[in-house]
Amino acid sequence: MPTANLSQSAVIIGAAVPRIDGPLKTTGTARYSLDHDFPNLAHAVAVQSTIGKGRIRKLDVSAAERMPGVLLVLHHGNLENVYRTFQRAQDGSMAETRPPFEDDTIYYWGQYIAAVVAETLEQANAAAGAIRVEYDVEAPDLRPDLSEGFTGTRESSWKRGNPDQALSAAPVAIDETYVTPVETHNPMEMHGTVAVWDGDNVTLYDSSQGVVGHRTVMSEVLGVPRENVRTISRFIGSGFGGKLSPWPQATLAAAAARQLKRPVKLSVDRRMMFCNVGHRPHTQQRIQLGATHDGKLTAIRHDFFSETSLLDNFVEHCGEQTPFLYSCPNLEVTTAMARRGVGTPAPMRGPGAVPGLFALESAMDELAIKLNMDPLELRLKNDAERDEGTNKPFSSRHLKECFTTGAEKIGWKHRTPQPGSMRREGKIIGLGLGGASWGAARIPATASVELCANGRICVRCATQDIGTGTYTIFAQVIHAKTGVPLDRIDVFLGDTTLPDGPTSGGSMVTSAILPAATSAVDSAVMRLLNVATLTPGSPFYGMKTEALHVANGRVHARQEIAGVKGVALHSDDVPAAHPPADGVPFAELINLARISSITATGHTTPSWEDPKAQPYSMHSFGAHFAEVEWEPEIARLRVSRIVSVFDCGRIINQKAGANQILGAAVMGLGMTLLEEKRYEQRTGQPINGSFADYQVATCADHPDLDVTFLDYPDLLVNEYGARGIGEIGMAGVAPAITSAVYNATGVRVRQLPVRIEDLLQSTIVEV
Ligand code: MOS
């Protein structure tokens, strides 16, 4: 239950409130899933296949079973009572739908083939190394061209007008293919599960982005009623989408614990993070754009392949933003899945949009060059006034202002389009830009608020804080409504015994919890006012509740306040007419009434059931501007600046919000210049499946970052007007950087990441 201090006088909604859970994390007090220890805890280690495709001919576990401390070796022959899940949109399913060890077939390198459980981790590791496997080996299909061997069906996802006719008639056209590689999530906290059975009930400590969905899925997998499963995930070292659904290690830990009647811990190590818990799939996207000579788009075709595994149908929806980002009468987006011998992919920060907008925005940049037009002007000229994909008006769209504000901040007017034409301090400078968008919606949520007799307020919701600031957002809302200081607000999240809350996915938690939290606290306050007027001995006894209100954590009589009319929306709105000593502390009234506490529950109704929201297309927008420095003599490229301007509705917490965009910009930089998981083509083994070899952007790589929020409330989403912010910041970074790279070097990189070999093609060889 994180708590913290903040001056109550601040206007808290929109303020840069530090994380209330920050001290718990920085002092090591926060307990992550694998920090949970129990008497008699046994340790499991998963064993991975060392081939990429084939069959297990013989699995010899006899030596392992005889080793010291070994309690159980699970495998295809003895894993009991685990089931497949039913794929449902609401409750989710296992991320890899095949239960572990279901058959003796190997679908990808690193697939779990056994799990050893022992008294200690060392004993389990040693025994895992003693398992002998014989395989019938086949060659995995890892062909790098996703169009090769394609036998599936290509689906038309969006269509309007006649794009093919418009393309052939277009005076200016672009037809290019853009490729993004496999990228891995690699959050700081790795996946892992501690499973504890108590009779027929099981508690799962799992690093999860959605405890409610996790519980439902695990109840199906284990074949036990939902009410017998409790999932706990109180602190999470991020997930980036890799923890949206449970992975097989949860099944193995729970099944082993059930079979042994002992608590079992199973941790996914960093090497396994590259095999067994998803990745952003490889994409290959052909973009065709048609335009008039003066730069009006006449046609867009976006035909893409998205890689998936042999086991599951996963699609990276690269074309989701294409129908509405720009105005264009003729358009088609088509989707195709290409099967390869890899593990099942998963959503990763900005799924679809991030690779999709790399392609679309790169093509826009190339079109601008072909038109001899400023790429900023091309964006402004083709801005969409309504969502032409769904034919609905936008609830709130300020993409143009994102572009113009960012241009102003980075000094776009000084940019010259000729590659290599800008110099500074012995380096060549390039400038580029990229647009971003991400959907918004209000998903269902329930939260409860308890006004306690000890003067504290407890908020409860079975959502979770994956590091984005959800604990703090709840506390801000309660403070805004009651004036109770943050250090007297306790927020409980990440436990399925709490009221059902949303999965931390799709950047939708903040917009989902705000209505539930505000209605819960409003109802609790209303009950408090009833108690104040109905309790004999209360100074407000016999008064009407309308005559009272709550501020500074106290109940006040309204008529005492000169000049304040009507109901104040937030306590912040109440002028300083209240010296803090005025009124009666809420806890005094609760004690006077001799009740233990006052609790109320609030719900968020989903936007798709809201007649006011239904007619609108709801999205966030943004733009990144990148500056690169190129030193051709030593082939050194650095991203020196990223200016980001975002339209994500009203920002509830400037600090947490800006941190999301900053982190996403750095992650986008890593995507552009560093990240690529490579497989050994004959075996399917990840070649760079470790942090020694797989590069991510670090502090040493990060440029000068500058984030601006336009802060226009989108009141159709919730009363504060907040939309989501977690994923959008990663969209648009890659095309901004590759456009800047072109501006500096004259080299167009269409296949990420940008390699030195690409840059060596530059004909600009000296400064
Ligand atoms: Mo996000 S990829 O829905 O965690």
Boltz pocket constraint, residues with backbone or C-beta under 6 A from the ligand:
constraints:
  - pocket:
      binder: B
      contacts: [[A, 209], [A, 239], [A, 240], [A, 241], [A, 242], [A, 244], [A, 347], [A, 348], [A, 349], [A, 350], [A, 351], [A, 504], [A, 505], [A, 506], [A, 507], [A, 727]]
      max_distance: 6.0
